[in-house]
Amino acid sequence: MLSAKDNEMLTRTGAGTPMGDLFRRFWLPVLLSQELPEPDCAPLRVKVMGEDLIAFRDTQNRVGLVEPHCPHRGANLFFGRNEHGGIRCAFHGWKFDVGGQCLEMPTMARNEAYESIRARMRLRSYPTQEAGGFVWAYMGPPEHMPELPQMEFMTVAPAQRYVSKKLQQCNWAQACEGALDTAHFSFLHMSVGDDMEDTMKVINQSEAAASGDKDRVRWLKNDGLPRFTVTEHDAGLLLGAARTADRGDLYWRISQFMLPSHALAPNAFPGENYHGQTFVPITDELCWIYCYTWNPERPLTNAERERFSQGHTVHAAVDANWVPIRNRDNDYLIDRAEQKYRSYTGIKGVSEQDACIQDSQGFIADRTREHLGPTDLGIVRFRRLMLDLAKGLAAGQEPSAANKPESYLLRSGGTVAPGTLPLADVMTARFGDPIGRVGAA
């Protein structure tokens, strides 16, 4: 469990909070690029870590992320006109570029003071970059702005990746912890019966079922007490969970946590698709989860893309506003008969099952009431790392991971190995490197 003070620090990300300051030392996705589909398209409201902002794509295809209120009379620029290299306030025509600089003030006389006044009129703005199908923003001190992290899904061709996002109706930390707690698969996503054919149907939105590998599913089903090994590295944590397989082997499901809030899923065997998620606070009680699937060896098929768009693995079935069809407000469309006879949840979809349980802990989980056990080792290490870094930053120590973008080029996944092998050797056999660096082999 955590103290109330530490739980508060872990979960609060508003401006000026220790965790908020830590998050602001890193680039974060704030939109899908497709949400701003063309130059001079309509602006969008964006809320990140409690800050209300406006995003727009200008005539030169640059993305601006700026405060929403015009400095003239406070009109909201969401209602502004995106035109000719800037966004123009609909109230009196003041116009601003992607950096927040005022370009025109039609209500001011063009006398000798005009340029001096115009130069002082600026919107608060944040730097943006596009990579991997996302618009990324840096919201921290300019003097500490790092390079973008070099995550593998950002490096492959667009045909080899699929990205989406989904609203999560709880605090970022418990959503992220759900991704790192891989012990839950033996129950949350599983069938209750012994029929393997039915089990494969129940978990048909998981990668294990998509592969058709009944052994993997059987090992998950039969061993609900995986043994965890956690290793710290330059970008975060490597988390290995070993379950009993056959003939003395262990089935390893290996995930990655990368600062401040990226998690790579533990599913992929060689040749299969890799999956990851990034958890971005909207407020302390809501977050966006940015989801990405990629295959470093081939383009994704149309059938795969269709599955992802309908909800598969980390991707949820969502409406036009990226809100999951099954959500907190409609009890995730739970089917009690399905729960009684077939599955532990009665809820369709791996993503939706995760969301239900994470949301059920409360908008902000009360970690002072927990009773943790051996399968919670990864959660303990995650919390310790985040709190130590937030406290360190408050004391003047910058997070080193932010300035090591190459350390984010990692893979996670699954494998079967002799039960005598330690995790570092398992990783080397599976990925060619003891912590899963891409291209290390």
C-alpha positions in Angstrom: 0.0 0.0 0.0 0.9 3.7 -0.3 0.6 6.4 2.2 -2.1 9.0 1.5 0.6 11.5 0.8 2.4 9.3 -1.7 -0.9 8.4 -3.4 -1.6 12.1 -3.8 1.8 12.7 -5.3 1.5 9.7 -7.7 -1.9 10.7 -9.1 -1.9 14.5 -9.3 -0.5 15.9 -12.5 -1.7 19.5 -12.6 0.7 22.4 -13.2 3.0 22.8 -10.3 2.5 19.4 -8.7 5.6 17.1 -8.4 4.2 14.4 -10.8 2.9 17.1 -13.1 6.3 18.6 -13.3 7.8 15.2 -14.0 5.4 14.5 -16.9 6.2 18.0 -18.3 9.8 17.0 -18.7 8.8 14.5 -21.5 7.1 14.7 -24.9 3.6 13.3 -24.7 1.0 12.5 -27.5 -1.9 14.9 -27.3 -3.8 14.1 -30.5 -3.9 11.6 -33.4 -2.5 13.3 -36.5 -5.7 12.3 -38.3 -7.7 14.5 -35.9 -6.3 17.5 -37.8 -6.7 16.0 -41.2 -5.6 18.9 -43.5 -4.1 22.4 -43.4 -6.5 25.1 -42.3 -9.0 22.6 -40.9 -11.1 23.3 -37.9 -9.3 23.8 -34.6 -9.8 21.3 -31.7 -10.2 21.6 -28.0 -7.4 19.8 -26.1 -7.1 19.2 -22.4 -3.8 17.9 -21.0 -3.0 17.6 -17.3 -5.7 20.0 -16.4 -4.7 22.7 -19.0 -7.3 23.8 -21.5 -5.7 24.3 -25.0 -6.6 24.7 -28.7 -4.8 22.7 -31.4 -4.8 23.7 -35.1 -3.0 22.8 -38.3 -1.9 25.9 -40.3 -1.5 26.5 -44.0 2.1 25.2 -43.9 0.9 21.9 -42.2 2.4 22.9 -38.8 0.5 22.1 -35.7 -0.1 24.8 -33.0 -1.0 24.0 -29.4 -2.0 27.2 -27.7 -4.0 28.6 -24.8 -7.6 29.1 -25.9 -8.4 32.7 -25.0 -7.5 35.7 -27.2 -5.5 38.3 -25.1 -7.7 41.1 -26.5 -11.1 40.4 -24.8 -10.8 36.7 -23.9 -12.9 35.2 -26.7 -12.3 31.4 -27.1 -10.2 30.6 -30.2 -12.0 27.3 -30.7 -14.6 29.5 -32.5 -11.8 31.2 -34.5 -11.2 30.9 -38.2 -8.1 28.9 -39.2 -6.7 30.7 -42.2 -3.6 31.7 -44.1 -1.0 30.7 -41.6 -2.8 31.4 -38.4 -6.0 31.3 -36.3 -8.1 34.4 -36.3 -10.3 35.3 -33.4 -13.9 35.6 -34.6 -14.6 38.5 -32.2 -12.3 41.3 -33.5 -10.0 39.5 -35.9 -6.8 39.3 -34.0 -4.7 36.5 -35.5 -2.0 34.2 -34.1 0.5 31.7 -35.5 1.4 28.2 -34.2 3.9 29.7 -31.8 1.3 31.9 -30.2 2.7 35.1 -31.7 0.1 37.7 -32.7 0.2 38.4 -36.5 -2.5 41.0 -36.9 -4.6 43.3 -34.7 -7.2 44.9 -36.9 -8.7 46.9 -34.1 -5.4 48.8 -33.5 -4.2 51.7 -35.6 -1.1 51.0 -37.6 0.9 53.8 -36.0 4.5 53.7 -34.7 3.4 51.8 -31.6 1.6 49.1 -33.5 4.5 46.7 -34.0 5.7 47.1 -30.4 2.2 46.3 -29.1 1.8 43.4 -31.5 5.1 41.8 -30.5 4.0 41.7 -26.9 0.7 40.0 -27.7 1.3 36.3 -27.4 -0.6 33.2 -26.5 1.0 30.6 -24.3 2.0 27.9 -26.7 3.8 24.5 -26.6 6.2 23.0 -29.1 4.7 20.1 -31.2 6.1 17.4 -33.4 4.4 14.7 -35.4 5.7 11.1 -35.3 4.1 7.7 -35.5 0.7 9.0 -36.3 0.5 11.2 -33.2 0.9 14.9 -32.5 3.4 15.1 -29.6 3.7 18.1 -27.3 6.4 19.3 -24.8 4.9 21.3 -22.0 7.9 21.8 -19.8 10.6 24.4 -19.4 12.1 25.3 -22.8 15.7 25.0 -21.4 15.0 21.3 -20.6 13.3 20.3 -23.9 14.6 16.9 -24.9 14.4 15.0 -28.2 11.4 12.8 -29.0 11.7 9.3 -27.7 12.8 6.8 -30.3 10.0 4.2 -29.9 10.0 1.5 -32.6 6.4 2.0 -33.7 7.4 5.6 -34.7 10.2 4.3 -36.9 8.3 1.9 -39.2 6.4 2.8 -42.3 2.8 3.9 -41.9 1.7 0.7 -43.6 3.3 -1.3 -40.7 1.4 0.4 -37.9 -2.0 1.2 -36.6 -2.8 3.9 -34.0 -5.9 4.8 -32.1 -6.9 6.4 -28.8 -9.6 5.8 -26.2 -11.0 7.7 -23.2 -10.4 6.1 -19.8 -12.6 7.3 -17.0 -10.1 7.1 -14.2 -6.7 8.4 -13.1 -3.7 7.8 -15.4 -1.8 5.8 -12.8 -4.2 3.0 -12.2 -4.8 2.6 -15.9 -1.0 2.4 -16.4 -0.7 -0.1 -13.6 -3.4 -2.3 -15.2 -1.1 -2.6 -18.3 1.9 -3.6 -16.1 -0.1 -6.1 -14.0 0.1 -9.0 -16.4 -1.0 -11.5 -13.7 -4.6 -10.5 -14.3 -4.9 -12.3 -17.7 -5.5 -15.6 -16.0 -8.8 -14.3 -14.7 -10.0 -11.0 -16.1 -9.8 -12.0 -19.8 -10.4 -15.7 -19.3 -13.3 -18.2 -19.7 -14.6 -20.0 -16.6 -15.0 -23.4 -18.3 -12.5 -26.1 -19.2 -13.4 -26.3 -22.9 -10.5 -24.9 -24.8 -12.5 -24.3 -28.0 -14.9 -22.1 -26.0 -12.0 -20.5 -24.2 -10.5 -19.4 -27.5 -13.8 -17.8 -28.5 -14.2 -16.0 -25.2 -10.8 -14.4 -25.5 -11.0 -13.9 -29.2 -10.0 -10.2 -29.0 -6.6 -11.1 -27.5 -3.4 -11.7 -29.5 -3.0 -15.1 -28.0 -6.3 -16.2 -29.5 -5.6 -14.5 -32.8 -2.5 -16.6 -33.1 -4.5 -19.8 -32.6 -1.9 -21.0 -30.1 -3.9 -23.0 -27.6 -0.8 -23.8 -25.5 -0.2 -20.2 -24.6 -3.9 -19.8 -23.6 -3.8 -23.0 -21.6 -0.6 -21.9 -19.7 -2.3 -18.5 -19.0 -5.4 -20.2 -17.8 -3.7 -22.8 -15.6 -1.2 -20.6 -13.8 -2.6 -17.6 -12.1 0.6 -17.1 -10.0 3.3 -15.9 -12.4 6.7 -15.2 -10.9 7.9 -11.7 -11.6 11.4 -10.4 -12.3 11.8 -6.6 -12.6 14.9 -4.9 -14.0 15.4 -1.1 -14.1 17.0 0.3 -17.3 17.6 3.8 -18.7 14.1 4.3 -19.9 12.2 2.7 -17.1 11.5 -0.9 -16.2 11.6 -4.4 -17.8 8.9 -6.7 -16.3 9.1 -10.4 -16.8 6.3 -12.8 -15.6 7.0 -16.5 -15.8 4.3 -19.1 -15.8 4.6 -22.9 -15.8 4.6 -24.3 -19.3 5.3 -28.0 -20.4 8.3 -30.3 -19.8 10.0 -28.0 -17.2 9.8 -24.9 -19.4 8.5 -21.5 -18.4 6.1 -19.3 -20.5 7.5 -15.8 -20.2 5.3 -12.7 -20.8 7.6 -9.7 -20.9 6.4 -6.1 -20.8 8.2 -2.7 -20.8 7.4 0.5 -18.9 9.0 3.6 -20.3 8.9 7.0 -18.6 6.7 8.8 -18.0 3.7 6.6 -19.0 4.4 4.2 -21.9 3.7 0.5 -21.6 4.6 -2.2 -24.2 2.4 -5.3 -24.1 3.8 -8.8 -23.3 2.1 -10.8 -26.0 4.1 -11.0 -29.2 6.0 -14.1 -30.3 8.4 -13.8 -33.2 6.6 -12.5 -36.4 3.5 -11.4 -34.5 2.3 -7.8 -34.0 3.6 -5.7 -31.2 1.3 -3.5 -29.1 1.8 -0.5 -26.8 -0.1 2.2 -24.9 0.7 5.7 -23.6 -1.4 7.1 -20.7 -1.9 10.8 -20.9 -3.8 12.6 -18.1 -6.7 14.8 -19.1 -7.5 15.7 -15.6 -6.7 13.7 -12.4 -9.9 11.7 -13.0 -9.7 11.1 -16.7 -7.0 10.1 -19.2 -6.5 9.4 -22.9 -4.9 6.1 -23.8 -2.9 6.3 -27.1 -2.7 2.9 -28.6 -0.3 1.6 -31.2 0.2 -1.7 -33.0 3.1 -2.3 -35.3 4.9 -5.1 -37.2 8.6 -4.5 -37.9 8.7 -7.1 -40.6 5.6 -6.5 -42.8 2.7 -4.2 -43.5 -0.5 -4.8 -41.4 -3.2 -6.5 -43.4 -6.6 -5.0 -44.1 -8.2 -7.7 -42.0 -5.9 -6.8 -39.0 -6.8 -3.1 -39.4 -10.5 -3.9 -39.4 -10.1 -6.0 -36.3 -8.3 -3.1 -34.5 -11.0 -0.6 -35.6 -13.7 -2.8 -34.1 -11.8 -3.4 -30.8 -9.0 -5.9 -30.6 -6.1 -6.3 -28.1 -5.2 -2.8 -26.8 -7.7 -1.0 -29.2 -11.3 -0.4 -28.1 -14.5 -0.1 -30.1 -15.1 3.7 -29.9 -17.5 6.3 -31.1 -16.7 9.4 -33.2 -15.3 11.1 -30.1 -13.0 8.3 -29.2 -15.2 7.3 -26.3 -15.4 3.5 -25.9 -18.8 2.1 -26.7 -18.6 0.0 -23.5 -17.7 2.5 -20.7 -18.3 3.5 -17.1 -21.6 5.2 -17.9 -23.3 2.1 -19.3 -21.6 -0.5 -17.1 -19.6 -1.7 -20.1 -22.7 -3.4 -21.4 -22.1 -6.2 -19.0 -23.9 -9.5 -19.8 -24.6 -11.3 -16.5 -25.6 -14.5 -18.2 -22.3 -14.5 -20.1 -20.5 -13.8 -16.8 -22.3 -16.7 -15.1 -21.6 -19.3 -17.7 -18.7 -18.3 -19.8 -16.3 -15.5 -18.7 -15.2 -13.8 -15.5 -16.5 -10.4 -16.6 -19.4 -10.8 -19.0 -17.9 -7.9 -20.9 -16.7 -8.0 -24.5 -13.2 -7.0 -25.4 -9.8 -7.1 -23.7 -9.5 -3.3 -23.6 -13.0 -2.9 -22.2 -12.4 -5.6 -19.5 -9.3 -3.7 -18.5 -11.1 -0.4 -18.4 -14.0 -1.8 -16.3 -11.7 -3.1 -13.6 -9.4 -0.1 -13.6 -12.4 2.3 -13.4 -14.0 0.3 -10.7 -11.2 1.1 -8.4 -12.5 4.7 -8.3 -11.7 7.8 -10.3 -8.6 7.9 -8.2 -7.8 4.6 -6.5 -7.2 4.7 -2.7 -3.9 2.8 -2.4 -3.9 3.1 1.3 -6.4 0.3 1.6 -4.5 -2.3 -0.6 -2.9 -5.6 0.5 -0.3 -6.4 -2.1 1.3 -9.8 -2.8 4.0 -11.4 -4.9 2.4 -10.8 -8.3 2.3 -7.0 -7.5 6.1 -6.7 -7.7 5.9 -4.7 -10.9 3.4 -2.3 -9.5 5.5 -1.7 -6.4 8.6 -1.0 -8.5 6.6 1.3 -10.9 5.3 3.4 -8.0 8.7 3.6 -6.3 10.3 4.7 -9.6 7.7 7.4 -10.3 7.7 8.8 -6.8 11.5 8.8 -6.5 11.8 10.7 -9.8 9.1 13.2 -8.9 10.7 13.8 -5.5 14.1 14.0 -7.1 12.9 16.6 -9.6 11.4 18.7 -6.8 14.9 18.6 -5.2 16.5 19.8 -8.5 17.5 16.5 -10.1 16.4 16.2 -13.7 15.1 12.8 -14.9 17.9 11.3 -17.0 15.6 9.2 -19.2 14.2 12.3 -20.9 17.6 13.0 -22.5 18.2 9.4 -23.6 15.7 9.1 -26.5 17.6 6.1 -28.0 16.9 4.1 -24.8 13.2 3.9 -25.8 14.0 1.7 -28.8 12.8 -1.5 -27.0 10.6 -4.5 -27.6 8.4 -6.6 -25.3 6.8 -10.0 -26.0 6.4 -13.6 -25.1 8.6 -16.7 -25.3 9.1 -20.2 -23.9 12.4 -21.0 -22.2 14.0 -23.6 -20.0 12.9 -23.1 -16.4 16.6 -22.7 -15.3 17.2 -19.6 -17.4 17.2 -16.2 -15.7 15.3 -13.3 -17.3 18.4 -11.7 -18.8 19.3 -14.9 -20.7 15.7 -15.3 -21.7 15.7 -11.8 -23.2 19.0 -12.4 -25.0 17.6 -15.6 -26.5 14.4 -13.9 -27.6 15.5 -10.4 -28.5 19.3 -10.6 -28.8 19.7 -8.2 -25.8 19.2 -8.6 -22.0 16.7 -5.7 -21.8 15.2 -6.0 -25.3 17.0 -3.2 -27.3 16.0 -3.2 -30.9 18.9 -4.0 -33.3 21.2 -5.1 -30.5 21.6 -8.6 -31.9 
